[in-house]
Amino acid sequence: MTPDLIDMAVKPDVTGFFDPATNTISYLVKDPGSHACAVIDTVMDIDYAAGRITHQSADEIIAEIDRRGLSLEWVIETHVHADHLSAAPYIQEKLGGKIGVGSQITVIQETFGKIFNEGTEFERDGSQFDKLFEDGDIYQIGGMRASVIHTPGHTPACMTHVIGNAAFVGDTLFMPDGGSARADFPGGDAGELYDSIQKVLALPDEMRLFMCHDYGPGGREIQWETTVAEEKANNIHVGGGKTREEFIEFRTKRDAQLAMPKLIIPSLQVNMRAGRLPEADEEGKTFLKVPVNGL
């Protein structure tokens, strides 16, 4: 990202909402100079064992936006999440705004459209979203300029959104004591992830970084904000000048030991549809598929 696209003098008002069921942090990002705002990486609640969908997490964000009299302009997905379901269309229905995701969503849709045997009726062109972001794209949240960096490796469609002195990194990075995201999902690549992390670490040292997940390593309290300088110095996977080769070796070995996220099957089916459930059948019933030995 070129320096002229970064305005560290702009300090968006960022409120985090932690979902303990999925260890996800959603964000309400307000333009300090207006009532405009965006929400990033929302959560739709699911009781997977019961097949029950609810919206308590999204309703909390909606209530805060209403309480503060804000105007929602964007509902941003940093990537197609494999560990929680998006509430983007639910929030859009209540408050408006455009749903945006990285343009490589089409790769995700093609890959998982086949895995879930979605058939020709499932559109694989990203048309479920209002905006498909390309690397370097710029958009507005009120008077704030937001810019987008393509940061693949965890998934092909991962994007980091830089808004003033704040960057929302999705699953590219975790807090310094959490390291980095896995890179073994279909379309993931440890080398690409390392390269993407270097893009984030090339931002100004004072840039605030906001994580999509935190798991409280070692039993510490949940945290979700750090800085580029802290990540460069202390990140256990990439800090202190670790090389690309070292990272790939570690990440590959580590990923081989990890189980699939418990919500990966419903999450991918919903999130590749921009947070919408699959179409109901002729009786009005909605189903999610379980691909046997497909992942």
Backbone as numpy.savetxt, mean C-alpha at the origin, in Angstrom:
# Nx Ny Nz CAx CAy CAz Cx Cy Cz
13.89 10.57 -8.46 13.05 11.75 -8.46 13.93 13.00 -8.46
13.60 13.93 -9.32 14.40 15.15 -9.41 14.11 16.06 -8.22
15.12 16.77 -7.73 14.94 17.60 -6.53 13.85 18.64 -6.67
13.58 19.11 -7.88 12.59 20.16 -8.03 11.17 19.67 -7.76
10.97 18.36 -7.69 9.66 17.81 -7.38 9.43 17.67 -5.88
10.46 17.91 -5.09 10.37 17.75 -3.64 10.32 19.12 -2.99
9.29 19.36 -2.18 9.16 20.62 -1.46 9.06 20.30 0.02
10.22 20.28 0.69 10.25 19.92 2.10 9.59 20.97 2.98
9.31 22.14 2.42 8.63 23.18 3.20 7.15 22.87 3.39
6.61 22.02 2.55 5.20 21.62 2.67 5.13 20.46 3.67
4.35 20.65 4.72 4.27 19.67 5.79 2.82 19.20 5.96
2.45 18.15 5.22 1.07 17.67 5.33 0.75 17.19 6.75
-0.49 17.36 7.12 -0.99 16.86 8.40 -1.35 15.39 8.21
-0.61 14.50 8.88 -0.78 13.06 8.68 -1.33 12.42 9.96
-2.44 11.71 9.82 -3.03 10.97 10.93 -3.03 9.49 10.57
-2.46 8.67 11.44 -2.42 7.23 11.20 -3.53 6.51 11.94
-4.05 5.46 11.31 -5.10 4.62 11.89 -4.59 3.18 11.86
-4.34 2.61 13.03 -3.76 1.27 13.12 -4.86 0.22 13.23
-4.78 -0.80 12.37 -5.71 -1.93 12.41 -4.99 -3.12 13.03
-5.31 -3.48 14.27 -4.58 -4.56 14.95 -4.80 -5.94 14.33
-5.91 -6.14 13.64 -6.17 -7.45 13.05 -5.19 -7.77 11.94
-4.71 -6.75 11.22 -3.80 -6.97 10.09 -2.48 -6.21 10.23
-2.31 -5.52 11.35 -1.10 -4.71 11.57 -0.86 -3.69 10.45
-1.96 -3.18 9.91 -1.92 -2.20 8.83 -2.13 -0.79 9.38
-1.40 0.17 8.83 -1.64 1.57 9.15 -2.21 2.26 7.91
-3.40 2.80 8.06 -4.01 3.64 7.03 -3.75 5.09 7.40
-3.74 5.96 6.39 -3.38 7.35 6.64 -4.42 8.31 6.08
-4.70 9.33 6.88 -5.45 10.50 6.44 -4.43 11.62 6.27
-4.31 12.14 5.05 -3.28 13.14 4.72 -4.00 14.42 4.31
-3.83 15.46 5.11 -4.53 16.72 4.87 -3.58 17.80 4.37
-4.03 18.56 3.39 -3.34 19.75 2.93 -3.42 20.81 4.03
-2.28 21.30 4.55 -2.35 22.28 5.63 -2.96 23.62 5.20
-3.04 23.86 3.89 -3.56 25.13 3.42 -5.01 25.11 2.97
-5.68 23.95 3.12 -7.07 23.86 2.67 -7.75 22.72 3.42
-8.98 22.42 3.03 -9.71 21.30 3.63 -9.55 20.01 2.82
-8.71 20.04 1.79 -8.53 18.86 0.94 -7.72 17.79 1.66
-8.04 16.53 1.35 -7.30 15.44 1.97 -7.29 14.22 1.04
-6.46 13.26 1.41 -6.41 11.95 0.76 -6.36 10.90 1.85
-6.77 9.69 1.52 -6.56 8.56 2.42 -5.71 7.54 1.67
-4.85 6.86 2.41 -3.88 5.94 1.82 -3.97 4.60 2.52
-4.10 3.53 1.74 -4.06 2.13 2.20 -5.11 1.85 3.27
-6.36 1.90 2.85 -7.48 1.65 3.76 -7.69 0.16 3.99
-8.50 -0.16 5.01 -8.75 -1.54 5.41 -10.24 -1.82 5.45
-10.66 -2.91 4.80 -12.00 -3.46 4.95 -11.89 -4.68 5.86
-12.71 -4.74 6.89 -12.62 -5.80 7.88 -13.27 -7.08 7.37
-12.63 -8.21 7.66 -13.19 -9.50 7.27 -13.00 -10.50 8.40
-14.06 -11.20 8.71 -13.99 -12.40 9.54 -13.94 -13.56 8.55
-12.71 -14.01 8.24 -12.52 -14.96 7.15 -13.22 -16.29 7.45
-13.15 -16.74 8.69 -13.77 -18.02 9.04 -15.28 -17.98 8.84
-15.88 -16.83 9.10 -17.33 -16.70 8.96 -17.75 -16.16 7.59
-16.77 -15.68 6.79 -17.10 -15.08 5.50 -17.88 -13.79 5.65
-17.56 -13.00 6.68 -18.33 -11.80 6.98 -17.48 -10.55 6.77
-18.02 -9.62 5.98 -17.37 -8.34 5.69 -18.03 -7.24 6.50
-17.20 -6.39 7.15 -17.70 -5.22 7.87 -16.76 -4.05 7.60
-17.10 -2.87 8.14 -16.36 -1.66 7.76 -16.02 -0.77 8.95
-15.75 -1.35 10.11 -15.44 -0.52 11.27 -14.20 0.34 11.04
-13.16 -0.24 10.44 -11.91 0.51 10.25 -12.13 1.69 9.31
-12.84 1.48 8.22 -13.11 2.56 7.28 -14.03 3.61 7.89
-15.00 3.16 8.68 -15.93 4.10 9.30 -15.21 5.05 10.26
-14.14 4.57 10.89 -13.36 5.44 11.78 -12.72 6.58 11.00
-12.19 6.27 9.82 -11.59 7.31 8.98 -12.65 8.26 8.45
-13.76 7.71 8.00 -14.86 8.54 7.49 -15.34 9.50 8.57
-15.48 9.00 9.79 -15.95 9.85 10.89 -14.98 10.99 11.17
-13.68 10.71 11.07 -12.68 11.75 11.30 -12.72 12.81 10.20
-12.89 12.37 8.95 -13.00 13.32 7.85 -14.23 14.20 8.02
-15.35 13.58 8.39 -16.58 14.35 8.62 -16.42 15.30 9.80
-15.80 14.84 10.87 -15.64 15.66 12.07 -14.84 16.91 11.78
-13.83 16.77 10.91 -12.95 17.90 10.60 -13.42 18.71 9.40
-14.53 18.29 8.79 -15.08 19.03 7.66 -14.17 19.02 6.45
-13.52 17.89 6.19 -12.57 17.79 5.10 -13.24 17.32 3.81
-12.54 17.56 2.70 -13.01 17.14 1.38 -12.04 16.10 0.83
-12.54 14.90 0.62 -11.68 13.80 0.16 -11.49 13.86 -1.35
-10.23 13.95 -1.77 -9.93 14.04 -3.21 -9.34 12.75 -3.76
-8.62 11.99 -2.94 -7.96 10.78 -3.42 -8.07 9.64 -2.40
-8.23 8.43 -2.92 -8.10 7.20 -2.14 -6.98 6.41 -2.81
-5.82 6.38 -2.17 -4.60 5.86 -2.79 -4.30 4.46 -2.28
-3.94 3.57 -3.20 -3.38 2.27 -2.85 -1.91 2.28 -3.22
-1.02 2.06 -2.25 0.40 2.01 -2.57 0.74 0.77 -3.38
-0.08 -0.28 -3.27 0.11 -1.52 -4.04 -1.11 -2.40 -3.83
-1.12 -3.55 -4.47 -2.19 -4.53 -4.28 -1.82 -5.38 -3.07
-2.44 -5.13 -1.97 -2.08 -5.75 -0.70 -2.47 -7.23 -0.67
-1.60 -8.03 -0.05 -1.85 -9.46 0.09 -2.22 -9.84 1.51
-2.29 -8.86 2.41 -2.53 -9.18 3.81 -3.71 -8.44 4.41
-4.37 -7.60 3.63 -5.62 -7.01 4.09 -6.44 -6.59 2.87
-7.74 -6.45 3.08 -8.66 -6.04 2.02 -8.81 -4.53 2.04
-8.89 -3.92 0.86 -9.05 -2.49 0.74 -10.52 -2.07 0.90
-10.72 -0.92 1.56 -12.05 -0.34 1.70 -12.24 0.84 0.75
-11.41 0.95 -0.28 -11.43 2.13 -1.15 -12.82 2.43 -1.73
-13.51 1.47 -2.35 -14.81 1.84 -2.93 -15.87 2.19 -1.89
-15.78 1.59 -0.72 -16.72 1.93 0.36 -16.53 3.39 0.77
-15.29 3.80 0.96 -15.02 5.19 1.34 -15.38 6.13 0.20
-15.08 5.75 -1.03 -15.43 6.58 -2.18 -16.94 6.78 -2.27
-17.69 5.73 -2.01 -19.16 5.83 -2.07 -19.68 6.83 -1.03
-19.01 6.88 0.13 -19.46 7.77 1.20 -19.00 9.21 1.01
-17.77 9.38 0.47 -17.15 10.70 0.49 -16.65 11.20 -0.86
-16.67 10.36 -1.89 -16.15 10.77 -3.18 -14.66 10.53 -3.28
-14.00 11.24 -4.20 -12.57 11.07 -4.43 -12.29 10.05 -5.51
-11.05 10.07 -6.01 -10.62 9.14 -7.05 -9.75 8.04 -6.43
-9.92 6.82 -6.92 -9.12 5.69 -6.46 -7.93 5.53 -7.40
-6.71 5.57 -6.85 -5.51 5.47 -7.66 -4.60 4.35 -7.23
-3.89 3.76 -8.21 -2.93 2.68 -7.97 -1.88 2.74 -9.08
-0.78 2.03 -8.89 0.25 1.99 -9.91 -0.22 1.30 -11.19
0.30 1.74 -12.33 -0.15 1.23 -13.63 0.15 -0.26 -13.82
1.14 -0.77 -13.09 1.45 -2.19 -13.20 0.41 -3.08 -12.54
-0.69 -2.51 -12.07 -1.83 -3.30 -11.62 -2.26 -4.28 -12.71
-2.04 -3.92 -13.97 -2.44 -4.82 -15.05 -1.64 -6.13 -15.02
-0.39 -6.06 -14.58 0.43 -7.27 -14.43 -0.15 -8.14 -13.32
-0.54 -7.50 -12.21 -1.15 -8.22 -11.09 -2.45 -8.88 -11.54
-3.25 -8.12 -12.26 -4.55 -8.66 -12.71 -4.38 -9.83 -13.66
-3.40 -9.75 -14.53 -3.15 -10.85 -15.46 -2.67 -12.08 -14.71
-1.74 -11.89 -13.78 -1.18 -13.02 -13.04 -2.23 -13.70 -12.18
-2.94 -12.91 -11.39 -3.88 -13.51 -10.43 -5.25 -13.77 -11.05
-5.53 -13.12 -12.18 -6.73 -13.51 -12.91 -6.66 -14.96 -13.36
-5.45 -15.39 -13.73 -5.25 -16.79 -14.10 -5.28 -17.70 -12.88
-4.60 -17.30 -11.81 -4.55 -18.13 -10.60 -5.94 -18.37 -10.04
-6.80 -17.34 -10.08 -8.15 -17.47 -9.54 -9.17 -17.85 -10.61
-8.69 -18.16 -11.82 -9.56 -18.62 -12.90 -10.76 -17.68 -13.08
-10.45 -16.38 -13.27 -11.50 -15.37 -13.30 -12.27 -15.32 -14.61
-11.73 -15.89 -15.69 -12.46 -15.89 -16.94 -12.36 -14.57 -17.67
-12.93 -14.52 -18.84 -12.80 -13.35 -19.71 -13.62 -12.16 -19.22
-14.59 -12.39 -18.33 -15.40 -11.26 -17.86 -14.64 -10.36 -16.89
-13.53 -10.85 -16.35 -12.72 -10.03 -15.44 -11.77 -9.17 -16.27
-11.96 -7.84 -16.18 -11.14 -6.91 -16.94 -9.74 -6.84 -16.34
-8.73 -6.93 -17.20 -7.34 -6.92 -16.78 -6.60 -5.67 -17.25
-7.34 -4.58 -17.40 -6.76 -3.34 -17.93 -6.69 -2.23 -16.89
-6.97 -2.55 -15.63 -6.93 -1.55 -14.57 -8.13 -0.62 -14.54
-9.15 -0.92 -15.33 -10.29 -0.01 -15.44 -11.15 0.06 -14.18
-10.90 -0.80 -13.23 -11.62 -0.74 -11.95 -11.19 0.47 -11.12
-10.03 1.05 -11.47 -9.47 2.20 -10.76 -9.71 3.47 -11.57
-9.73 4.61 -10.89 -9.93 5.89 -11.57 -8.64 6.44 -12.16
-7.49 6.09 -11.55 -6.21 6.61 -12.01 -5.14 5.54 -11.88
-4.39 5.32 -12.97 -3.24 4.41 -12.96 -1.99 5.27 -13.02
-1.22 5.28 -11.96 -0.04 6.14 -11.86 1.16 5.51 -12.56
1.88 6.35 -13.29 3.16 5.99 -13.87 4.28 6.61 -13.04
5.47 6.06 -13.14 6.62 6.61 -12.45 6.80 8.08 -12.82
6.92 8.94 -11.82 7.11 10.36 -12.06 5.84 11.17 -12.18
4.68 10.53 -12.13 3.43 11.27 -12.22 3.28 12.25 -11.06
2.55 13.33 -11.32 2.26 14.35 -10.32 0.75 14.53 -10.23
0.24 14.67 -9.00 -1.18 14.96 -8.82 -1.32 15.93 -7.64
-2.49 16.48 -7.46 -2.72 17.50 -6.45 -3.65 17.00 -5.35
-3.37 17.41 -4.13 -4.29 17.26 -3.00 -4.49 18.67 -2.47
-5.55 19.32 -2.91 -5.70 20.73 -2.62 -4.55 21.49 -3.24
-3.81 22.25 -2.42 -2.66 22.99 -2.91 -1.36 22.23 -2.84
-1.39 20.99 -2.35 -0.18 20.19 -2.23 0.08 19.40 -3.50
1.34 19.41 -3.92 1.74 18.57 -5.04 2.23 17.22 -4.52
1.70 16.16 -5.08 2.14 14.81 -4.75 2.80 14.21 -5.98
3.88 13.47 -5.76 4.57 12.82 -6.87 4.75 11.34 -6.55
4.95 10.55 -7.60 4.89 9.10 -7.47 6.20 8.48 -7.98
6.74 7.56 -7.19 7.93 6.81 -7.57 7.57 5.34 -7.68
7.89 4.74 -8.82 7.65 3.30 -8.98 8.70 2.55 -8.17
8.26 1.76 -7.19 9.19 1.04 -6.31 8.82 -0.45 -6.26
9.01 -1.16 -7.36 8.64 -2.58 -7.41 9.62 -3.46 -6.62
9.28 -4.72 -6.54 10.11 -5.70 -5.85 9.28 -6.53 -4.92
8.49 -5.88 -4.07 7.49 -6.59 -3.26 6.37 -7.07 -4.18
5.86 -6.16 -5.00 4.96 -6.49 -6.10 5.34 -5.60 -7.28
4.91 -5.95 -8.50 5.24 -5.10 -9.66 4.59 -3.72 -9.62
3.48 -3.58 -8.89 2.71 -2.33 -8.93 3.00 -1.40 -7.75
3.99 -1.69 -6.93 4.27 -0.86 -5.75 4.70 0.55 -6.14
4.15 1.53 -5.46 4.50 2.93 -5.69 4.71 3.61 -4.35
5.68 4.51 -4.30 5.88 5.39 -3.15 5.32 6.76 -3.51
4.50 7.31 -2.61 3.88 8.61 -2.86 4.56 9.65 -1.97
5.14 10.67 -2.61 5.85 11.73 -1.90 4.98 12.98 -1.91
4.62 13.43 -0.70 3.72 14.57 -0.54 4.40 15.55 0.42
4.97 16.61 -0.11 5.72 17.53 0.72 6.88 16.83 1.40
6.96 16.96 2.73 8.05 16.32 3.46 7.69 14.94 3.99
6.69 14.31 3.37 6.23 12.98 3.79 6.19 12.04 2.60
6.66 10.81 2.82 6.61 9.78 1.77 5.95 8.54 2.35
5.04 7.99 1.57 4.27 6.81 1.99 4.77 5.63 1.17
5.48 4.72 1.85 6.30 3.73 1.16 5.63 2.38 0.98
4.39 2.23 1.44 3.73 0.94 1.31 4.50 -0.15 2.02
4.73 -1.29 1.35 5.45 -2.40 1.94 6.91 -2.46 1.48
7.40 -1.40 0.87 8.79 -1.41 0.41 9.75 -1.48 1.60
9.49 -0.68 2.61 10.30 -0.64 3.82 9.41 -0.80 5.05
10.01 -1.33 6.14 9.39 -1.29 7.45 10.21 -0.35 8.33
9.80 -0.22 9.58 10.61 0.55 10.53 12.01 -0.03 10.58
13.01 0.76 11.01 14.39 0.27 10.96 14.60 -1.10 11.61
13.91 -1.39 12.70 14.09 -2.69 13.34 13.22 -3.77 12.72
12.42 -3.40 11.70 11.60 -4.38 10.98 12.16 -4.77 9.63
13.02 -3.91 9.05 13.72 -4.26 7.83 12.97 -3.93 6.57
12.62 -4.97 5.82 12.03 -4.80 4.48 10.93 -5.81 4.25
10.20 -5.61 3.18 9.11 -6.52 2.82 9.64 -7.76 2.11
8.84 -8.79 2.09 9.19 -10.00 1.35 9.11 -9.73 -0.15
9.78 -10.59 -0.92 9.85 -10.38 -2.37 9.57 -11.67 -3.14
8.83 -12.61 -2.51 8.64 -13.92 -3.12 7.24 -14.15 -3.67
6.38 -13.14 -3.66 5.08 -13.28 -4.31 5.27 -13.31 -5.82
4.31 -13.86 -6.58 4.41 -13.81 -8.03 4.65 -12.38 -8.53
5.71 -12.19 -9.30 6.07 -10.87 -9.78 7.02 -10.12 -8.88
7.30 -10.67 -7.69 8.25 -10.03 -6.78 9.68 -10.35 -7.18
10.64 -9.55 -6.69 12.04 -9.75 -7.04 12.90 -9.03 -6.02
13.78 -9.77 -5.34 14.59 -9.19 -4.27 15.55 -8.12 -4.80
16.12 -8.32 -5.97 17.01 -7.32 -6.54 16.27 -6.03 -6.87
15.08 -6.15 -7.44 14.26 -4.97 -7.72 13.89 -4.26 -6.42
13.59 -5.04 -5.38 13.23 -4.44 -4.11 14.39 -3.62 -3.55
15.59 -4.16 -3.62 16.77 -3.41 -3.16 16.92 -2.10 -3.94
16.78 -2.19 -5.26 16.91 -0.99 -6.09 15.83 0.04 -5.73
14.63 -0.44 -5.46 13.53 0.47 -5.10 13.80 1.13 -3.75
14.32 0.36 -2.81 14.64 0.93 -1.51 15.69 2.03 -1.65
16.63 1.84 -2.56 17.65 2.88 -2.78 17.02 4.16 -3.30
15.96 4.05 -4.10 15.24 5.24 -4.54 14.66 6.00 -3.36
14.08 5.26 -2.43 13.50 5.89 -1.23 14.60 6.52 -0.39
15.72 5.81 -0.22 16.81 6.32 0.61 17.56 7.48 -0.04
17.31 7.71 -1.33 17.90 8.86 -2.01 17.11 10.15 -1.77
15.95 10.05 -1.14 15.19 11.24 -0.77 15.93 11.99 0.34
15.59 13.25 0.57 16.30 14.00 1.62 16.28 13.29 2.97
17.37 13.41 3.72 17.48 12.72 5.00 16.34 13.06 5.95
15.82 14.28 5.86 14.77 14.72 6.78 13.38 14.26 6.35
13.26 13.64 5.19 11.97 13.19 4.71 11.33 12.23 5.71
10.08 12.52 6.07 9.33 11.61 6.93 8.86 10.41 6.11
9.07 9.22 6.62 8.63 8.00 5.95 7.53 7.35 6.77
6.44 6.97 6.08 5.30 6.36 6.74 5.11 4.93 6.22
5.09 3.99 7.17 5.00 2.56 6.84 3.56 2.12 6.67
3.36 1.08 5.88 2.03 0.48 5.74 1.76 -0.56 6.82
2.83 -1.14 7.38 2.67 -2.17 8.42 3.72 -2.00 9.51
3.36 -2.42 10.70 4.35 -2.57 11.77 3.90 -3.70 12.67
4.87 -4.51 13.10 4.57 -5.70 13.91 5.20 -5.65 15.30
5.73 -4.49 15.68 6.29 -4.34 17.00 7.37 -5.34 17.34
8.46 -5.42 16.54 9.51 -6.40 16.83 10.01 -6.30 18.27
10.23 -7.47 18.87 10.74 -7.50 20.24 9.75 -7.05 21.28
8.49 -6.89 20.88 7.47 -6.48 21.84 7.34 -4.98 22.03
8.06 -4.17 21.22 7.94 -2.72 21.38 6.56 -2.25 20.92
6.22 -1.01 21.31 4.96 -0.43 20.89 4.95 -0.24 19.38
3.75 -0.30 18.80 3.59 -0.12 17.36 4.02 1.30 16.97
4.80 1.39 15.89 5.25 2.67 15.35 5.09 2.66 13.83
4.98 3.84 13.25 4.83 3.87 11.79 5.50 5.05 11.11
6.19 5.89 11.86 6.87 7.02 11.25 8.35 7.00 11.57
9.18 7.20 10.56 10.62 7.31 10.73 11.13 8.33 9.72
12.43 8.34 9.45 13.00 9.25 8.46 13.96 8.50 7.56
14.29 9.12 6.44 15.28 8.54 5.54 16.60 8.34 6.27
17.04 9.34 7.04 18.31 9.24 7.75 18.32 8.05 8.70
17.23 7.84 9.42 17.16 6.72 10.37 17.20 5.39 9.65
16.52 5.31 8.51 16.53 4.06 7.74 17.93 3.78 7.18
18.58 4.79 6.65 19.91 4.59 6.08 20.90 4.13 7.14
20.78 4.65 8.33 21.73 4.31 9.38 21.42 2.99 10.07
20.11 2.69 10.25 19.76 1.64 11.20 18.89 0.51 10.67
18.42 0.60 9.42 17.57 -0.49 8.92 18.33 -1.81 8.92
17.77 -2.83 9.55 18.49 -4.09 9.76 18.72 -4.87 8.47
18.01 -4.54 7.40 18.18 -5.25 6.14 19.00 -4.48 5.11
18.89 -3.16 5.11 19.56 -2.37 4.07 20.41 -1.24 4.61
20.36 -0.96 5.89 21.10 0.15 6.45 22.59 -0.14 6.56
23.34 0.93 6.81 24.77 0.77 7.01 25.55 0.35 5.79
24.99 0.60 4.60 25.73 0.32 3.38 25.71 -1.12 2.91
24.70 -1.91 3.32 24.62 -3.29 2.86 24.49 -3.33 1.33
25.17 -4.29 0.71 25.20 -4.36 -0.74 23.96 -5.05 -1.30
23.78 -4.86 -2.59 22.66 -5.52 -3.28 22.78 -7.03 -3.16
23.99 -7.56 -3.33 24.20 -9.01 -3.25 23.88 -9.54 -1.86
24.31 -8.82 -0.84 24.01 -9.22 0.54 22.50 -9.23 0.78
21.83 -8.21 0.28 20.38 -8.12 0.48 19.66 -9.26 -0.22
20.01 -9.53 -1.48 19.35 -10.60 -2.23 19.54 -11.94 -1.53
20.75 -12.21 -1.07 21.01 -13.48 -0.38 20.17 -13.60 0.89
20.15 -12.53 1.68 19.37 -12.58 2.92 17.88 -12.70 2.63
17.38 -11.84 1.72 15.95 -11.78 1.45 15.44 -13.11 0.89
16.22 -13.74 0.02 15.82 -15.01 -0.58 15.73 -16.10 0.48
16.72 -16.17 1.35 16.70 -17.18 2.41 15.56 -16.92 3.39
15.37 -15.67 3.74 14.32 -15.33 4.69 12.94 -15.63 4.12
12.70 -15.27 2.87 11.38 -15.47 2.27 11.03 -16.95 2.18
12.03 -17.80 1.97 11.78 -19.24 1.87 11.24 -19.82 3.18
11.41 -19.09 4.28 10.96 -19.56 5.58 9.58 -19.01 5.97
9.06 -18.09 5.17 7.82 -17.41 5.54 6.59 -18.14 5.02
5.56 -18.20 5.85 4.26 -18.73 5.42 3.52 -17.67 4.63
2.53 -18.09 3.86 1.69 -17.15 3.15 0.88 -16.32 4.15
0.65 -15.03 3.87 -0.23 -14.24 4.74 -1.60 -14.90 4.86
-2.18 -14.83 6.05 -3.43 -15.57 6.29 -4.60 -15.05 5.46
-4.52 -13.80 5.00 -5.62 -13.23 4.21 -5.27 -13.06 2.74
-4.23 -13.75 2.26 -3.79 -13.52 0.89 -4.87 -13.90 -0.13
-5.61 -14.96 0.11 -6.59 -15.42 -0.88 -7.74 -14.43 -1.03
-8.40 -14.00 0.05 -9.45 -12.98 -0.17 -8.87 -11.63 -0.56
-7.72 -11.27 -0.02 -7.17 -9.94 -0.29 -6.90 -9.73 -1.77
-6.22 -10.67 -2.41 -5.86 -10.48 -3.81 -7.09 -10.44 -4.70
-8.07 -11.28 -4.42 -9.28 -11.28 -5.25 -10.02 -9.96 -5.16
-10.05 -9.38 -3.98 -10.75 -8.11 -3.77 -9.91 -6.93 -4.24
-8.63 -6.91 -3.88 -7.80 -5.72 -4.14 -7.46 -5.55 -5.60
-7.38 -6.63 -6.37 -7.13 -6.45 -7.80 -8.37 -5.90 -8.50
-9.49 -5.86 -7.76 -10.73 -5.24 -8.25 -10.92 -3.86 -7.62
-9.87 -3.26 -7.09 -9.93 -1.95 -6.44 -10.75 -1.97 -5.16
-10.79 -3.12 -4.49 -11.50 -3.23 -3.23 -12.93 -3.70 -3.35
-13.31 -4.10 -4.55 -14.67 -4.59 -4.75 -14.71 -6.11 -4.68
-15.81 -6.64 -4.17 -16.00 -8.08 -4.13 -16.30 -8.60 -5.54
-16.05 -9.88 -5.80 -16.43 -10.45 -7.10 -17.92 -10.28 -7.36
-18.27 -10.29 -8.62 -19.68 -10.14 -9.00 -20.53 -11.24 -8.36
-21.73 -10.85 -7.91 -22.66 -11.81 -7.33 -23.21 -12.74 -8.41
-23.63 -13.93 -8.01 -24.23 -14.87 -8.96 -25.68 -14.51 -9.22
-26.37 -15.35 -9.99 -27.74 -15.04 -10.38 -28.69 -14.98 -9.19
-28.29 -15.56 -8.05 -29.12 -15.50 -6.85 -28.70 -14.37 -5.91
-27.75 -13.57 -6.36 -27.30 -12.45 -5.55 -26.28 -12.80 -4.48
-25.70 -13.99 -4.58 -24.71 -14.42 -3.59 -23.29 -14.17 -4.11
-22.42 -13.76 -3.22 -21.04 -13.46 -3.57 -20.11 -14.51 -2.98
-19.13 -14.95 -3.78 -18.22 -15.99 -3.35 -16.77 -15.59 -3.62
-15.88 -16.06 -2.77 -14.45 -15.96 -2.99 -13.91 -17.37 -3.25
-12.95 -17.46 -4.16 -12.40 -18.77 -4.55 -11.14 -19.11 -3.74
-10.91 -20.41 -3.59 -9.68 -20.90 -2.98 -8.97 -21.75 -4.01
-7.89 -21.23 -4.65 -7.16 -22.03 -5.64 -6.30 -23.07 -4.93
-6.62 -24.31 -5.10 -5.89 -25.38 -4.43 -4.50 -25.51 -5.05
-3.47 -25.40 -4.20 -2.07 -25.46 -4.64 -1.74 -24.42 -5.70
-2.45 -23.28 -5.66 -2.24 -22.26 -6.68 -1.22 -21.21 -6.29
-0.87 -21.13 -5.02 0.06 -20.09 -4.56 1.32 -20.72 -3.99
